Amino acid sequence: METPLTASSSNAAASRPRSNRERIIQSTIELMNLQGGNVGTSLIAEHGSISPGNLYYHFRNREEILREIFRRLETDLGRVLHIEDGESVDARRLAGFYTAGAHVLWQYRFLFASATEIIFRDPWLADEYEAFSRRSIDQISRILTDATRMHPGPLPASAADCVELAENKWVLWTGWPRHAEMRLRGRAVTEADFARGLEQIFGLLTPYLEAGYRRETARAIHHVVQTLDIDFPATA
C-alpha cells in the first residue's frame, strides 16, 4: 500500500519505462541496497536477467551505472525538497518534506551506507556528492527558515541557527541507514527501521516551533510511521 512516505519517489520511478537499461539500473539499486557497494557487473546482469554484453552495451562499466543512479537521487530529492519563493510551509507540508525526503533516501540508501566504497573512489562522484550535500542542506535550511519564522517557538531561530539545524538534520538523515544496520546486527534493514528515525530527527526542532504547529506536524509524521507497523507510543 502506498503511503505518504512512498508516494513521491514511487510515482517518479513508475514513470520510467522498464527497458533493459532501466532493468540494469534497478537491479543495481536492489542488489546494493541488500548487499552493499561491492556488487560487480556480473551479479547485476544476473539479477536483472540480462546478458553481460547487453549491460556493457548500455554502460561501459559499473561507475557509469552508479553515476546515473546518483543523478536520479539528486533529481528525486531535489524535487521533494523544492520550495517556492514566498511559499508558506504549513504543518502538513513540513511533515511531507520529512516523510517524502526520507523515502528518497531509503530508496538510494546504499549510496550513503557504502559511501566510502562507492562515492569516494570515484573523483566525479565525490565532487558531485559534495555539491549535492550543499544544495540539499541549503534547501532544508530554507524550509526551516520559513517554518520557524511563521511559527516561532520559545527559542528564536536565527538564519545561522537554521543553517546549523539543516546540516545536523542532513547528517542524521543520511547516516541513519548505517546506524540502523549497526543496531540490527546483521538483520536486513526495512523501511520501517529507517522510518524510526523520522520522529527523533524532527524532535530537534522542538524548541524552535510553536507548540500547536509542532504537535500537528508531529502527528502527521507519526501517522506515516504507524502505517509502516512500528509500535510507537502516541505523540503528545
C-alpha positions as CSV (number, residue, x, y, z in Angstrom):
1,M,0.0,0.0,0.0
2,E,1.3,3.4,-0.9
3,T,1.7,5.8,2.0
4,P,2.8,9.5,2.2
5,L,6.3,8.1,2.8
6,T,6.4,6.4,-0.6
7,A,4.2,8.5,-2.8
8,S,6.6,11.0,-4.3
9,S,9.5,8.9,-5.5
10,S,7.5,5.8,-6.3
11,N,5.5,7.9,-8.7
12,A,8.7,9.1,-10.3
13,A,10.0,5.6,-10.6
14,A,6.8,4.3,-12.1
15,S,7.1,6.9,-14.9
16,R,10.4,5.4,-16.1
17,P,10.0,2.6,-18.7
18,R,11.4,-0.8,-17.8
19,S,13.8,-1.0,-20.7
20,N,16.9,-3.1,-20.5
21,R,18.8,0.0,-19.4
22,E,16.3,0.6,-16.7
23,R,16.4,-3.0,-15.5
24,I,20.2,-2.6,-15.2
25,I,19.8,0.5,-13.0
26,Q,17.0,-1.1,-10.9
27,S,19.0,-4.3,-10.4
28,T,22.0,-2.3,-9.2
29,I,19.9,-0.4,-6.7
30,E,18.2,-3.5,-5.4
31,L,21.4,-5.5,-5.1
32,M,23.5,-2.8,-3.5
33,N,20.7,-1.9,-1.1
34,L,20.8,-5.6,0.0
35,Q,24.5,-6.4,-0.2
36,G,26.4,-3.2,-0.1
37,G,28.6,-1.4,-2.5
38,N,30.9,-4.2,-3.6
39,V,28.5,-5.7,-6.1
40,G,30.0,-6.2,-9.6
41,T,28.6,-6.1,-13.1
42,S,28.3,-9.9,-13.4
43,L,25.9,-10.0,-10.4
44,I,24.0,-7.0,-11.7
45,A,23.4,-8.6,-15.1
46,E,22.4,-11.9,-13.5
47,H,20.0,-10.2,-11.1
48,G,18.3,-8.4,-13.9
49,S,18.3,-11.4,-16.2
50,I,20.4,-9.5,-18.7
51,S,23.5,-10.7,-20.6
52,P,26.8,-9.1,-19.7
53,G,27.0,-8.0,-23.3
54,N,23.7,-6.2,-23.0
55,L,24.8,-4.5,-19.8
56,Y,28.0,-3.2,-21.5
57,Y,26.0,-2.0,-24.5
58,H,24.3,0.5,-22.2
59,F,27.1,1.2,-19.7
60,R,30.9,0.9,-20.2
61,N,31.5,0.0,-16.5
62,R,30.0,-0.1,-13.1
63,E,31.0,3.5,-12.4
64,E,28.7,4.7,-15.3
65,I,25.8,2.9,-13.7
66,L,26.5,4.4,-10.3
67,R,26.7,7.9,-11.8
68,E,23.3,7.5,-13.4
69,I,21.8,6.3,-10.1
70,F,23.4,9.3,-8.3
71,R,21.8,11.7,-10.9
72,R,18.5,10.2,-10.1
73,L,19.0,10.6,-6.4
74,E,19.8,14.3,-7.0
75,T,16.7,14.8,-9.1
76,D,14.3,12.9,-6.8
77,L,15.4,14.6,-3.6
78,G,15.7,18.0,-5.2
79,R,12.1,17.7,-6.3
80,V,10.9,16.7,-2.9
81,L,12.8,19.5,-1.0
82,H,11.9,22.2,-3.5
83,I,10.1,25.2,-2.0
84,E,8.8,28.2,-4.0
85,D,9.8,31.7,-3.1
86,G,7.3,33.0,-0.6
87,E,5.7,29.6,-0.1
88,S,4.2,29.1,3.3
89,V,5.1,25.8,5.0
90,D,2.1,24.6,6.9
91,A,2.3,21.5,9.2
92,R,1.2,19.1,6.6
93,R,3.8,20.4,4.1
94,L,6.6,20.3,6.7
95,A,5.7,16.7,7.5
96,G,5.7,15.9,3.8
97,F,9.3,17.2,3.5
98,Y,10.3,14.7,6.2
99,T,8.4,11.7,5.0
100,A,8.9,12.0,1.3
101,G,12.5,13.0,1.7
102,A,13.1,10.0,4.0
103,H,11.7,7.7,1.4
104,V,14.0,9.0,-1.3
105,L,17.0,8.5,0.9
106,W,15.7,5.0,1.7
107,Q,15.4,4.1,-2.0
108,Y,19.1,5.1,-2.5
109,R,20.4,4.2,0.9
110,F,23.3,2.1,-0.3
111,L,24.9,5.4,-1.6
112,F,25.1,6.6,2.0
113,A,25.7,3.4,3.8
114,S,28.5,2.5,1.4
115,A,29.8,6.0,0.7
116,T,33.5,5.1,1.3
117,E,33.3,2.1,-1.1
118,I,31.4,3.9,-3.8
119,I,31.4,7.7,-3.7
120,F,34.9,8.4,-2.6
121,R,36.6,6.0,-5.0
122,D,35.3,8.0,-8.0
123,P,36.5,11.6,-8.1
124,W,33.5,12.7,-10.2
125,L,31.1,11.2,-7.7
126,A,33.0,12.7,-4.7
127,D,32.8,16.2,-6.2
128,E,29.1,15.8,-7.2
129,Y,28.2,14.4,-3.8
130,E,29.8,17.4,-2.0
131,A,27.8,19.8,-4.2
132,F,24.6,17.7,-3.8
133,S,25.0,17.8,0.0
134,R,25.5,21.6,0.0
135,R,22.4,22.1,-2.2
136,S,20.3,19.7,0.0
137,I,21.4,21.5,3.2
138,D,20.5,24.8,1.6
139,Q,17.1,23.5,0.6
140,I,16.4,22.2,4.1
141,S,17.6,25.5,5.6
142,R,15.1,27.4,3.5
143,I,12.3,25.1,4.7
144,L,13.3,25.5,8.4
145,T,13.7,29.3,8.0
146,D,10.1,29.6,6.7
147,A,8.7,27.3,9.4
148,T,10.4,28.9,12.3
149,R,9.7,32.4,11.1
150,M,5.9,31.8,10.6
151,H,5.5,29.5,13.6
152,P,8.2,30.6,16.1
153,G,8.7,28.7,19.3
154,P,10.1,29.8,22.7
155,L,13.6,29.7,21.4
156,P,14.2,32.1,18.4
157,A,15.9,30.6,15.4
158,S,18.3,32.9,13.5
159,A,19.4,32.4,9.9
160,A,22.7,30.8,11.2
161,D,20.7,28.5,13.6
162,C,18.6,27.3,10.6
163,V,21.8,26.5,8.6
164,E,23.2,24.6,11.5
165,L,19.9,22.7,12.1
166,A,19.7,21.9,8.4
167,E,23.3,20.4,8.4
168,N,22.6,18.5,11.6
169,K,19.4,17.0,10.1
170,W,21.2,16.1,6.9
171,V,23.9,14.2,8.8
172,L,21.3,12.3,10.8
173,W,19.1,11.6,7.8
174,T,21.9,10.3,5.6
175,G,23.6,8.4,8.5
176,W,20.5,6.6,9.7
177,P,20.8,3.6,7.3
178,R,24.3,2.8,8.7
179,H,23.1,3.4,12.2
180,A,20.1,1.1,11.7
181,E,22.4,-1.6,10.3
182,M,24.7,-1.4,13.3
183,R,21.7,-1.6,15.8
184,L,20.2,-4.6,14.0
185,R,23.5,-6.6,13.9
186,G,23.1,-8.2,10.5
187,R,19.3,-8.3,10.2
188,A,18.1,-6.8,7.0
189,V,17.1,-3.1,7.5
190,T,13.5,-2.4,6.5
191,E,11.8,0.9,5.6
192,A,10.1,0.7,9.0
193,D,13.5,0.6,10.7
194,F,14.5,3.7,8.7
195,A,11.3,5.5,9.4
196,R,12.1,5.1,13.1
197,G,14.4,8.0,12.9
198,L,11.8,10.4,11.5
199,E,10.3,11.4,14.8
200,Q,13.6,11.6,16.5
201,I,15.1,13.8,13.9
202,F,12.1,16.1,13.8
203,G,12.4,16.4,17.6
204,L,15.5,18.6,17.1
205,L,13.1,21.4,16.1
206,T,11.0,21.3,19.3
207,P,12.3,24.5,21.0
208,Y,12.1,26.5,17.7
209,L,8.4,25.8,16.8
210,E,5.1,27.0,18.2
211,A,3.6,24.1,20.3
212,G,0.4,23.7,18.3
213,Y,2.2,23.7,14.9
214,R,4.8,21.3,16.2
215,R,2.2,18.9,17.5
216,E,0.3,19.0,14.3
217,T,3.4,18.2,12.3
218,A,4.5,15.5,14.7
219,R,1.1,13.8,14.4
220,A,1.3,13.8,10.6
221,I,4.8,12.3,10.7
222,H,3.6,9.8,13.4
223,H,0.7,8.7,11.2
224,V,3.0,7.8,8.4
225,V,5.3,5.9,10.8
226,Q,2.3,3.9,12.1
227,T,1.4,2.9,8.6
228,L,4.7,1.0,8.5
229,D,3.6,-1.0,11.5
230,I,6.1,0.3,14.0
231,D,4.9,0.1,17.6
232,F,5.4,3.7,18.8
233,P,3.7,5.5,21.7
234,A,1.2,8.1,20.7
235,T,2.7,11.6,20.0
236,A,1.8,14.2,22.6
